[in-house]
Amino acid sequence: MSLSKDEKKKEPSAVERMMGAYLKSLQERPVITKACTSGTITALGNFLSQLIVPNQGNGGKVVWRSVFAYGAFGFFISGPLIHKFYEMLDKIMPKKKDAAMLDGIKRVIMDRLICAPPFLLLFLYIVPILEGHGHAEAVKKIKETFLTVLIMNWRVWTIFQFVNINYIPQKYRVLFGNAVALVWTIFLATKRRQMAQS
């Protein structure tokens, strides 16, 4: 039996069904949903950056262990940790309906000073180990890049974090941060390719 035009209009599209399932999962299992989202988007960012800037040392092949390392970090560390940090932040400094700009700035300062430095340390240590480089190489990477990466993080991410923390509902903040990180990863990879070609 075929459906009438009115019945067809009432059926949700595949995208609407996926969004509905995602929102339901986000409501019922927020930590695992954010872990899956973060792991998937982080792995995708690494994969796309390898496509944009192929590794000449291995003939331009995708290093799947690196994709896995980024995805594992997103799933096990980034998604759950950032979720818990945002919960804690909202308890310590709850958003007020008539909040002044100063309150929003204080919330961002907490994120930038309390969350960003240890998060970057974890990233710079764990990802190289998961990629197979070992403890010594991870520590070396931290010593060589931590301060530069932290300063760049403060410069680039502060405005996005201001928007995220003060205007995005808590349940969507990890997703928003991952989406911005994906765009940022692709942007950096594109810049690296342009610099390599010039």
N, C-alpha and C positions, 0 to 999 in steps of 0.2 A: 504494500500500500504506500503510495507516494505522499509526501507531506505537502500541505498547502503552503502558499507564500507566507502567510502569517505565522504558521508553525515553524517554518524555516528561519524566519526573522528572530524568533524567540530562542533558538538554539545558540548557545555561546560559541564563539569561534575557538579554534585550537589555542590561540594566544590567550584569550580570556579564560579558558579552562586551566591553562598552565599558570597564569597569574593567580587565579583563585586557589589552586593547589598550593602554590608558593606561599600566599598570604595565610592560608589555613595552617600550613606547616610552621610558618614564622610565629603564629599565635600559639600553637600547641607545643612546639619543640624549638624554641628560639635559638638555643646554643648550637644544636646540631645543624639546624638550617643555616645559621650564619657561618658555621665551620665549613659546610659544603659549598656555600656561595663563595666564601673567601678562598678556599682551596682551588675551586674551579677557575675563578677569575685570575688568581695569582699565577696558576699554571698556564692559562691562556696568554697572559701578558708576557711570560717568559718565552713561550712558543712563538708568539708573533714577533717578539724582538729578535729571536734567532732567525726568523724568516727575513726580516727587514735588514738585519746586519749579520749575514752568514759568517760563520767561523772559518776563516781561510785556512787555519791550521789543520782542520779535518776535512777539507774539501767542501765546506758549506753544508755538511750534514747537520740535522737537528740532533742535539745532545739530549736524549730523552731522560737521562738521569738528572739533568739540570731542571727539566720541566717537572719531573717528579719531586725534586727537592723543593722547588718553589711551591708546588701544590701541597706538599706535606706540611711545609711551614704555614701556609695559609689555613689549612684544615686544623692542624693540631695546636698551633700557637696563635696566629693572628686573629682568626675569627672569634674563638672563645675568649682570648685575652682582652681584645678591644671591646667585645660585648660587656664583659665584667667591669672594665674600666668605665664605660659609659654609665652603667648602672650605679657604680660607686659615685661617679661625678654628680649624677642627678640626685643622689641621697645627700651628699655633702653640700652641694650648691644647687638646690632645686631651682628650676626656671620659674620666674614669676610672670604673671600675665602682663603686669605693668613694669616689667624689668627695664632698668636703665641700661644704657650702653656700657657703663662701667661693670655691671654684673656679667654681661656677655664677655667682656675683655678678661675679667678674672677667671671665668671658666676656661677660656682659651689658654691663658697663661698656665693654668694647672695642667692642661693637656700637653702643652709645648714643653714644660719643664719637668713634669712628673712622669708622663707616659712616653714621650718621644725618645729621650736618651736611652732608657733601658730596652725599649722595643727595638731600636736600631742595633744596640749591642747584641741582642738575641738574634736578630736577622743576620748580622755580619758574622756571627759565630756559628749558628746552626746550619744555615744554607750551605756554606763551603764544606762542612762536615758531611752533610747529606749528599753533596756532589762527589764526595770521595777524596777531598783534599786533606783531611785530618786536622787534628787539634793545632799543631804548630802553624800550619798554613792559615787557619782561621784566626789565630791570635795575631799573626803577621798582618793579615788583611785589616783587622780592627785597628792595629797601630798605624797602618798606612792611610786608612780612609775614614775612620770614625769621625774625626772632627770636621773634615770637609763635607761628609755626607750629612752630618747633623746640622751644620750651618745651612747647607742647601735645603734640607728639610724645613728648617725654620723659615727660610726665605720664601720657598714655594708653597708649602703646605699650610702656613698659618692662616691665610685668607680662606682657603677651603675648609679648614677646621673651624674657623669662626662661623661660617655658614652652617656646617654640619652640626656642631654642638648646640648652636643657638636657634636654628630654624628647621632642622630636619627632625622628625619624630624619632625617638630613641630606637624603635624597632627597625628603622631604615638606615641608621647611621653607618653600620658596617657595610651595607650594600653601596651606599653613596661613596664612602671612602674607597671601596674596591673599584667602583666605576671610574673615579677620578684617577686612581693609581694605574688602571689599565690604560687610560688615555695618556697619562704621564710617561708610562713605560714605552708606549709606542712613539711618543714625541722624542724621548731621549734616544731611542734606537734609530729613528730617522735622522736625528742630528748627528749621531755617531757615523752613520753611513755617509752623510754629506761631507763630514770632516775627513773621512777616509778617502773620499773620491776627489777632494780638492787638492 
